[in-house]
Amino acid sequence: MAARIFYRKEKLRGACWEYQVAGGWIAVPTDDGPRQLLHHRFAFYRSREVEVRTPAGVERLCRTGAEQWFFPDRWFSLLRFTTDDDRTVGYYVNFSRPLSELRENYYRDLDLELDLWIEPNGAATELDRDEFNAELQAERLSREWAAAVDEACAAVSHAVATTLTEHGPDIEQDRDPETGIPRFILRA
């Protein structure tokens, strides 16, 4: 029987939430060799209809679930929002401290407020920069951590641009066939 794994998301102002990971550690192939990532998949209690910019144009899709990858060596996690038939609604990059082990099979990260929304056609929108700046000004977010987040955001944005150059306006064309993870995030 596989060990149960738990995750704790913490916020700078002290809020937190915890849940059991529906998934586990996976090895993802990269040019530098396999990387270990924590993978989690979940369904939403209630579906939500959203407009999505795809290579075919704007479509209305029903977001029903998501999968998430946590990185112990990067300042972000990645969520892929999905439909019932596993189409990508979009990607949400949550900039945070790298995933760390709090105790055996219990992991955490600290949300650092800045986020990036990426449409299937590669259009990216930065989110919550005002909250990020407010936390920096209030000195709950250190300048060192803020610099790491800004570097990570630039790296993800560059990786998305590289994918678009190589594959055209459809970032779904460059996903690992075994794990489903988009390769742009592995480049960042």
C-alpha positions in Angstrom: 0.0 0.0 0.0 1.4 3.4 -1.0 2.0 5.9 1.7 -0.5 8.7 2.0 1.0 12.1 1.1 -0.3 15.4 2.4 0.2 19.0 1.3 -0.1 22.3 3.1 -0.4 25.7 1.3 0.7 28.6 3.5 0.1 32.3 2.9 2.3 35.2 4.0 -0.4 36.6 6.3 -0.8 33.2 8.1 -3.7 31.6 6.4 -3.2 28.0 5.3 -5.1 24.9 4.0 -4.2 21.3 3.8 -5.3 18.3 1.8 -4.3 14.7 0.9 -2.5 14.5 -2.4 -4.4 12.4 -5.0 -1.3 11.2 -6.9 2.3 11.1 -5.8 5.9 11.5 -6.8 6.6 11.1 -10.5 9.8 11.1 -12.5 9.6 13.4 -15.5 12.1 13.1 -18.3 14.1 16.3 -19.1 17.2 17.0 -21.2 19.2 17.0 -17.9 17.8 13.7 -16.8 14.6 12.8 -14.8 13.2 15.3 -12.3 11.1 14.3 -9.4 7.8 16.2 -9.1 4.8 15.8 -6.8 1.7 15.3 -8.9 -1.9 15.9 -7.7 -5.2 15.5 -9.6 -8.6 16.7 -8.4 -12.2 17.4 -9.5 -14.1 20.5 -8.6 -17.3 20.2 -6.6 -19.1 22.4 -9.1 -18.1 22.9 -12.8 -17.7 26.4 -14.2 -18.2 27.6 -17.7 -15.3 29.8 -18.9 -14.1 31.5 -22.1 -10.8 30.1 -23.3 -8.4 31.5 -26.0 -7.4 28.4 -28.0 -5.5 28.2 -31.3 -9.0 27.9 -33.0 -10.2 31.1 -31.3 -12.3 31.8 -28.3 -14.3 28.8 -27.0 -16.6 28.3 -24.1 -15.5 25.3 -22.1 -16.6 23.8 -18.8 -13.9 23.6 -16.2 -14.4 20.5 -14.1 -11.0 19.5 -12.6 -7.3 20.2 -12.4 -4.0 18.6 -12.0 -1.1 20.2 -10.2 2.7 19.7 -10.2 4.8 20.8 -7.3 8.5 21.4 -7.7 11.1 21.0 -4.9 13.6 22.9 -6.9 11.6 25.8 -8.4 9.8 28.9 -7.1 6.4 27.9 -8.4 3.8 25.2 -8.8 1.7 24.6 -11.9 -2.0 23.9 -12.2 -3.6 22.6 -15.4 -7.3 23.3 -15.4 -9.3 20.7 -17.4 -12.6 19.7 -18.9 -14.4 16.3 -18.5 -12.7 15.1 -21.7 -9.3 16.3 -20.5 -9.0 19.4 -22.7 -6.8 22.1 -21.2 -8.7 25.2 -20.1 -5.5 27.0 -19.1 -2.5 26.9 -16.9 -2.1 28.7 -13.6 1.5 29.2 -12.3 1.5 29.9 -8.6 4.8 31.5 -7.5 5.8 30.2 -4.1 8.7 29.0 -2.1 10.0 25.6 -3.4 8.1 22.6 -2.1 9.7 21.4 1.1 9.1 18.4 3.4 7.7 19.4 6.8 7.8 15.9 8.0 7.6 12.4 6.4 5.1 12.5 3.5 3.9 15.9 4.5 4.9 18.8 2.2 4.4 22.5 2.2 5.0 25.6 0.2 4.5 29.3 0.9 2.4 31.3 -1.6 4.2 34.5 -2.6 1.1 36.2 -4.2 2.2 36.6 -7.8 0.6 34.3 -10.4 0.6 33.8 -14.1 -2.4 32.6 -16.2 -1.5 31.0 -19.5 -4.2 30.2 -22.1 -3.8 27.2 -24.4 -2.8 29.6 -27.3 0.1 30.8 -25.1 -1.3 34.2 -24.2 -0.1 34.9 -20.6 -1.5 37.3 -18.1 0.3 38.3 -14.9 -2.1 38.3 -11.8 -1.9 39.8 -8.4 1.2 42.0 -8.9 -0.5 44.6 -6.6 -0.8 42.0 -3.8 2.8 40.9 -4.4 4.0 44.5 -4.1 1.9 45.2 -1.0 3.5 42.2 0.7 6.9 43.4 -0.2 6.1 46.9 1.1 4.7 45.5 4.3 8.0 43.5 4.7 6.2 40.1 4.9 7.9 39.3 1.6 11.6 39.6 1.7 13.5 41.3 -1.2 15.5 38.1 -1.7 12.3 36.1 -2.2 10.7 38.8 -4.4 13.8 38.7 -6.6 13.6 34.9 -6.8 9.9 35.1 -7.8 10.6 37.8 -10.5 13.3 35.6 -11.9 11.0 32.6 -11.9 8.2 34.6 -13.6 10.7 35.8 -16.3 11.9 32.2 -16.8 8.4 30.8 -17.2 7.4 33.7 -19.6 10.6 33.0 -21.7 9.8 29.2 -21.7 6.3 29.9 -23.0 7.7 32.2 -25.7 10.2 29.5 -26.7 7.4 26.9 -27.0 5.3 29.2 -29.1 8.3 29.8 -31.4 8.9 26.1 -31.8 5.3 24.9 -32.0 3.1 27.8 -33.0 0.2 29.2 -31.0 -0.7 26.0 -29.2 1.3 25.1 -26.1 -0.5 21.8 -25.9 1.6 20.5 -28.8 4.6 20.2 -26.4 3.4 18.1 -23.5 5.2 15.0 -22.2 3.1 12.0 -23.5 3.5 9.9 -20.3 3.0 12.5 -17.6 1.0 15.1 -19.4 3.1 17.9 -18.0 3.7 20.8 -20.5 7.3 21.0 -21.4 7.4 24.8 -21.1 7.3 24.5 -17.3 10.3 22.1 -17.4 12.3 24.7 -19.3 11.7 27.3 -16.6 
